[in-house]
Amino acid sequence: MVDKKPWSGRFNQPTDKLVEEFTASIKFDKRLYRYDIEGSIAHCKMLAMQGLISPEEEKEIVSGLEGILGDIEAGEFDYSPDLEDIHMAVEKALIDRVGKAGEKLHTGRSRNDQVSLDMRLYLRDEVEGILDLVGVLKSSILRVAKNEINTILPGYTHLQKAQPILLSHYLLAYREMLHRDEDRLKECYDRINIMSLGSAALAGTSLPIDREYVAELLKFPKIAENSMDAVSDRDFVAELIFDASLLMMHMSRFCEDLIIWSSGEFGFVEISDSFTTGSSIMPQKKNPDVAELIRGKTGRIYGNLVSLLTVMKGLPMSYNRDMQEDKEPLFDTVDTVKGCLHILSGMVGKLKFNRERMLEAAAGGFSTATDVADYLVMKGVPFRESHGIVGRLVGYCIEKNKELPALSIEEFRKFSPGFGEDVYKYLTAEDSVNSRSSYGGTARKIVLKRIKEIEKQAKG
């Protein structure tokens, strides 16, 4: 006698216990329970409306599903591994509760379209949660940017001092990245928000179902147009993990800066004690472990993306069991991204910047050399020529162990007669920053204007 699997009619031997353990996904897909039950209730109501089950059976099934939901949330549900997945676990529990009526719930659907529906319902909620956390981080960054509107630090390219910038401008750069992340997630949400239920195994169903009604109950604005694509599509999962990868990359870059800046060699920032840890052997240490872990967890999200893409790349049409491997990378991605966003928002709000150290660093390293070249351009010297003049001027300063503001006007004129006394107005970090008044630049008035625009957009 074969064990009573939903598909046992075809088989003459029971499933090997090793196979049951190997194929079971319930240990991780049980988190979909609420969405599985929500989708099943909507499906049940449609079956009753179409006359495929009686009104009495509808009431029994809905009541049974609601009871199962209550048991799960009370921690009183038995997740048996021999039932493979959350879908079979819920169905078995329903049949145990209501008998024959429960056996009719699967009419007109397959686990193939059922799991796709559950994943879409789950991701709708999770993307909304991630978007909320991105918004919190954006707000946290904006608050710090407003507070640091007069703080100047060196901007870097190639990790070499380049030009002075406002710390606010630097912070708003990361906010721009997060804004793009937000846009991508919203676009991804639109592609998630398509109902696949009713596609059945792959070809649709001959039963008179009403997909529009189910979509209305579940608040889906669109219905999948092709049943084969609907059951085999995991683009929306890969897209979410890709969007999460970019989001994690942006957080990781920010954390890398904080890690470097908090070192003794830089001393630009102090991360709060509440977001750092110490050493088990060196009592003086204060380690940026939170920032390092966000940086490290980014690699995990990349791995999840590669994992899913590798699973999908060679699959023939349409559904294949390989696709069960989409869930663990997805669930891990969602949990990791939400955790990182939450903790980074808290850490940003407690950063303490060493403004004096930043300004000192911004003033050194010939960071206003480009300003001197631009000064000569305004005097009529071609840029390439002025670039060479200032390059030789910097070489002279290095040889004489001087900074540009320490040069006499006679020394300047040794390199070009275009230099006048007004050159000294272009040599401080403050002057350099405020001269960068092109649209999107680091000048204080430009950054303040951008902050006001952001605040206006938030209110609007």
C-alpha positions in Angstrom: 0.0 0.0 0.0 1.5 3.3 -1.1 1.8 6.2 1.4 -1.0 8.7 0.9 0.7 11.5 -1.0 -1.5 13.8 -3.0 -0.1 12.3 -6.1 0.2 8.7 -4.8 -2.3 7.2 -7.3 0.3 6.8 -9.9 2.8 5.0 -7.7 3.2 1.4 -6.5 5.9 2.0 -3.9 6.1 4.5 -1.0 8.5 7.4 -1.2 11.9 6.5 0.4 12.4 8.4 3.6 15.7 9.8 2.3 13.8 11.2 -0.7 11.2 12.8 1.6 13.9 14.5 3.6 15.8 15.5 0.5 12.8 17.0 -1.3 11.1 18.6 1.6 11.1 22.4 1.7 8.8 22.9 4.6 11.6 23.8 7.0 12.1 27.1 5.1 8.9 27.7 3.1 6.7 27.5 6.2 7.1 31.3 6.5 4.7 31.5 3.5 1.9 30.1 5.6 -0.1 33.3 5.8 0.1 33.9 2.1 -0.8 30.3 1.3 -3.9 30.5 3.4 -4.8 33.9 2.0 -4.5 32.6 -1.5 -6.5 29.5 -0.7 -9.4 31.4 0.8 -9.6 33.6 -2.3 -9.5 30.5 -4.5 -12.1 28.8 -2.4 -14.5 31.8 -2.7 -14.0 31.7 -6.5 -14.8 28.0 -6.7 -18.0 28.6 -4.8 -19.0 31.5 -7.0 -18.4 29.4 -10.0 -20.5 26.5 -8.6 -17.5 24.2 -8.4 -18.1 23.8 -4.7 -21.2 24.4 -2.6 -21.8 27.4 -0.3 -21.7 25.0 2.6 -18.3 23.6 1.5 -17.0 27.1 1.1 -17.9 27.9 4.7 -16.3 24.8 5.9 -13.1 25.3 4.0 -12.8 29.0 4.9 -13.5 28.3 8.6 -11.0 25.5 8.5 -8.3 27.6 6.9 -8.9 30.4 9.4 -8.5 27.9 12.2 -5.3 26.6 10.8 -4.0 30.2 10.6 -4.8 30.6 14.2 -3.0 27.4 15.2 0.1 28.4 13.3 0.2 31.9 14.8 -0.3 30.3 18.2 2.6 28.0 17.7 0.3 24.9 17.8 0.8 23.6 14.3 2.7 20.4 13.4 5.0 20.9 10.4 5.6 17.3 9.4 8.5 16.9 6.9 6.7 14.0 5.1 4.2 16.6 3.8 7.0 18.2 1.7 6.0 21.9 1.8 3.7 24.4 3.4 1.1 23.9 0.7 0.7 20.2 1.4 0.9 20.8 5.2 -2.0 23.3 5.1 -4.1 21.1 2.8 -3.5 18.0 4.9 -4.5 19.9 8.1 -7.6 21.2 6.3 -8.7 17.7 5.2 -8.2 16.4 8.7 -10.5 19.2 10.0 -13.3 19.3 7.5 -13.0 16.0 5.6 -14.2 15.7 2.0 -14.8 19.4 1.5 -11.1 20.0 2.1 -10.2 17.6 -0.7 -12.0 20.0 -3.1 -9.8 23.0 -2.4 -7.2 22.1 -5.0 -9.7 22.1 -7.8 -8.5 24.1 -10.7 -5.0 24.8 -9.4 -1.6 23.2 -9.1 1.2 23.6 -6.6 3.1 25.2 -9.5 0.8 28.3 -9.7 0.1 28.1 -6.0 3.7 28.6 -5.0 4.1 31.4 -7.5 1.1 33.1 -6.0 2.5 32.7 -2.5 5.8 34.1 -3.4 4.2 37.1 -5.1 2.0 37.8 -2.1 5.0 37.4 0.3 7.2 39.7 -1.8 4.6 42.4 -2.0 4.7 42.8 1.7 8.4 42.4 2.0 9.2 45.0 -0.7 6.9 47.5 1.1 8.8 46.8 4.3 12.2 47.2 2.6 11.0 50.5 1.0 9.9 51.8 4.4 13.4 51.0 5.8 15.1 52.7 2.8 13.0 55.7 3.6 14.1 55.7 7.2 17.8 55.5 6.2 17.3 58.3 3.6 15.8 60.5 6.3 18.6 59.7 8.8 21.2 60.7 6.2 19.3 63.9 5.4 19.2 64.9 9.0 22.9 64.5 9.4 23.5 66.4 6.1 21.5 69.4 7.4 23.5 69.3 10.7 26.9 69.2 8.9 26.2 71.9 6.2 29.3 73.8 7.2 31.6 70.8 7.6 34.4 70.5 4.9 36.5 67.5 4.2 38.7 66.3 1.4 37.0 64.6 -1.5 38.9 61.6 -2.9 39.5 59.9 -6.2 41.7 56.8 -6.3 41.7 57.2 -2.5 44.0 60.2 -3.0 43.0 63.7 -2.0 41.2 65.4 -4.9 39.2 68.5 -4.0 37.5 69.9 -0.8 33.8 69.1 -0.5 31.0 69.6 2.0 30.3 66.6 4.2 26.6 67.3 3.4 27.3 66.9 -0.3 29.1 63.6 0.4 26.1 62.4 2.5 23.6 63.4 -0.1 25.5 61.4 -2.7 24.5 58.3 -0.8 21.0 59.5 -0.5 20.9 59.8 -4.3 22.0 56.1 -4.5 19.3 55.1 -2.1 16.7 57.1 -4.1 17.6 55.0 -7.2 17.3 51.9 -5.1 13.9 53.0 -4.0 12.9 53.6 -7.7 14.1 50.1 -8.7 12.2 48.5 -5.8 9.0 50.2 -6.8 9.4 49.1 -10.4 10.2 45.6 -9.2 7.0 45.7 -7.1 4.9 46.4 -10.2 6.3 43.2 -11.8 5.8 41.2 -8.6 2.2 42.4 -8.4 0.8 40.1 -11.1 -1.4 37.2 -10.3 -0.3 33.8 -11.5 -3.0 31.7 -9.9 -5.2 30.0 -12.4 -2.3 29.0 -14.6 -2.5 25.5 -13.0 0.4 23.2 -13.8 1.4 24.9 -17.0 -1.5 25.0 -19.5 -4.3 26.6 -17.6 -7.4 24.6 -16.7 -10.6 23.3 -18.5 -12.6 24.2 -15.4 -14.7 27.4 -15.4 -12.6 29.4 -13.0 -12.7 33.2 -12.7 -9.2 34.6 -12.5 -10.4 38.2 -12.5 -12.4 37.6 -9.3 -9.5 36.0 -7.5 -7.3 38.9 -8.6 -9.8 41.4 -7.2 -10.0 39.5 -3.9 -6.2 39.5 -3.6 -5.8 43.1 -4.9 -3.7 42.2 -8.0 -4.0 44.9 -10.7 -2.8 42.5 -13.4 -3.1 38.8 -14.3 -0.4 36.7 -15.9 -1.1 36.5 -19.6 0.6 33.2 -20.4 0.2 30.1 -18.2 3.6 28.6 -19.1 5.4 31.7 -18.3 3.5 32.3 -15.1 4.5 29.0 -13.5 8.1 29.1 -14.7 8.8 32.8 -14.1 11.2 33.6 -11.3 12.4 36.9 -12.9 10.6 38.8 -10.1 12.7 36.9 -7.5 16.0 37.5 -9.3 15.1 41.1 -9.9 14.4 41.6 -6.2 17.7 40.0 -5.3 19.5 42.1 -7.9 17.9 45.3 -6.6 18.9 44.2 -3.1 22.5 43.6 -4.3 22.8 47.2 -5.5 21.3 48.4 -2.3 23.7 46.4 -0.3 26.6 47.6 -2.4 25.6 51.2 -1.7 25.5 50.5 2.1 28.8 48.6 1.8 30.6 51.5 0.2 29.3 53.9 2.8 30.4 51.5 5.5 33.9 51.2 3.9 34.3 55.0 4.2 33.2 54.9 7.8 35.7 52.1 8.5 38.5 54.0 7.0 37.5 57.4 8.4 37.3 55.9 11.9 40.8 54.7 11.9 43.5 56.6 13.8 45.2 57.5 10.5 42.1 59.4 9.4 40.3 60.3 12.6 37.4 61.9 10.7 34.6 60.1 12.5 33.8 58.3 15.7 31.2 55.6 15.6 29.1 55.4 18.7 30.1 52.9 21.4 26.7 51.3 20.9 27.5 50.4 17.3 31.1 49.1 17.9 32.7 46.3 19.7 36.0 45.8 21.5 38.9 43.3 21.3 39.2 40.2 23.5 42.9 40.9 24.0 43.6 44.5 23.2 41.8 46.8 25.7 42.4 50.0 23.6 40.5 48.7 20.6 37.2 50.1 19.3 36.2 48.1 16.3 33.7 49.1 13.6 32.2 45.6 13.5 28.7 46.7 12.5 30.0 48.5 9.4 32.3 45.5 8.6 29.5 43.0 8.9 27.3 45.1 6.5 30.2 45.1 4.1 30.7 41.4 4.5 27.0 40.5 4.2 26.9 42.2 0.8 28.9 39.2 -0.5 26.2 36.9 0.7 23.5 38.8 -1.2 25.7 38.6 -4.4 26.0 34.9 -3.8 22.2 34.6 -3.5 21.8 36.3 -6.9 24.4 34.1 -8.6 22.8 31.0 -7.0 19.3 31.8 -8.3 20.6 32.8 -11.8 22.6 29.6 -12.0 19.5 27.5 -11.0 17.4 29.2 -13.7 19.8 29.4 -16.6 19.4 25.9 -18.0 15.9 25.0 -17.1 13.6 23.8 -19.9 10.1 25.2 -20.1 8.1 25.2 -17.9 8.1 24.3 -14.1 11.0 22.2 -12.7 11.7 21.2 -9.1 15.0 23.0 -9.3 12.9 26.1 -8.7 12.4 25.1 -5.1 15.9 26.4 -4.7 14.7 30.0 -5.2 13.4 30.3 -1.7 16.4 30.1 0.6 18.4 32.7 -1.3 15.3 35.0 -1.4 14.4 34.6 2.2 18.0 35.2 3.3 18.2 38.3 1.0 15.1 39.8 2.5 16.2 39.2 6.1 19.7 40.4 5.5 18.8 43.6 3.7 16.1 44.5 6.2 18.5 43.9 9.1 21.3 46.0 7.5 19.0 48.9 6.7 17.7 49.0 10.2 21.0 48.9 11.9 22.7 51.3 9.5 20.0 53.9 10.1 20.6 53.8 13.8 24.4 54.0 13.4 24.2 57.0 11.0 22.2 59.0 13.5 24.9 58.6 16.2 28.0 59.4 14.1 30.3 62.1 15.6 32.4 63.9 13.0 35.8 65.5 13.8 35.2 68.7 11.9 38.6 70.3 12.7 40.4 67.2 11.5 38.4 67.1 8.3 39.0 70.8 7.5 42.7 70.4 8.2 42.9 67.4 5.9 40.9 69.2 3.2 43.3 72.2 3.3 46.4 70.1 2.7 47.6 67.9 -0.1 47.3 70.7 -2.7 43.6 70.1 -2.9 43.0 73.6 -4.3 45.3 73.0 -7.3 42.4 72.7 -9.7 41.1 76.1 -8.4 44.4 77.7 -9.3 44.2 76.2 -12.8 40.6 77.5 -13.1 41.9 80.9 -12.0 44.3 81.0 -14.8 41.6 79.9 -17.3 39.6 82.9 -16.2 42.6 85.1 -16.9 42.6 83.7 -20.5 45.1 80.9 -20.2 44.0 77.7 -22.1 43.1 75.0 -19.6 45.8 72.5 -20.8 48.4 75.1 -20.5 47.2 76.2 -17.0 47.1 72.5 -16.0 50.8 72.2 -16.8 51.6 75.5 -15.1 49.9 74.4 -11.8 51.5 71.0 -12.1 54.9 72.5 -12.2 53.9 74.9 -9.3 52.9 71.9 -7.2 56.2 70.2 -8.0 58.0 73.4 -6.8 56.0 73.4 -3.6 56.9 69.8 -2.8 60.6 70.6 -3.5 60.4 73.6 -1.2 58.2 71.9 1.4 55.5 74.6 1.1 51.7 74.6 0.6 50.2 76.8 -2.1 48.9 79.6 0.3 52.5 80.0 1.7 53.9 81.1 -1.7 54.6 84.7 -2.4 53.2 86.4 -5.4 56.7 86.5 -6.9 56.9 82.8 -6.6 53.5 82.4 -8.4 54.7 84.7 -11.2 57.7 82.7 -11.8 55.4 80.1 -13.4 52.9 82.5 -15.1 52.6 86.2 -15.5 48.8 85.7 -15.3 48.9 85.4 -11.5 47.8 88.5 -9.6 47.2 89.3 -5.9 43.7 88.0 -6.2 45.0 84.4 -6.5 44.9 84.1 -2.7 41.1 84.2 -2.8 41.2 80.7 -4.5 43.6 78.9 -2.1 41.5 78.0 0.9 39.3 75.0 1.3 36.3 77.2 2.0 36.8 79.3 -1.1 37.2 76.1 -3.2 34.0 74.5 -1.9 31.9 77.6 -2.4 33.3 78.2 -5.9 31.8 74.8 -7.1 28.4 76.4 -7.7 27.5 74.5 -10.9 24.3 72.6 -10.8 24.8 69.6 -8.6 28.1 70.9 -7.2 29.3 71.1 -3.6 28.9 74.8 -3.0 27.0 75.5 0.2 24.2 77.4 -1.5 23.8 74.6 -4.0 23.7 71.9 -1.3 21.2 73.9 0.7 19.0 74.3 -2.3 19.1 70.6 -2.9 18.2 69.9 0.8 15.2 72.2 0.4 14.1 70.5 -2.8 14.3 67.1 -1.1 12.2 68.3 1.8 9.7 69.8 -0.5 9.4 66.6 -2.5 8.9 64.7 0.8 6.1 66.9 1.8 4.5 66.9 -1.6 
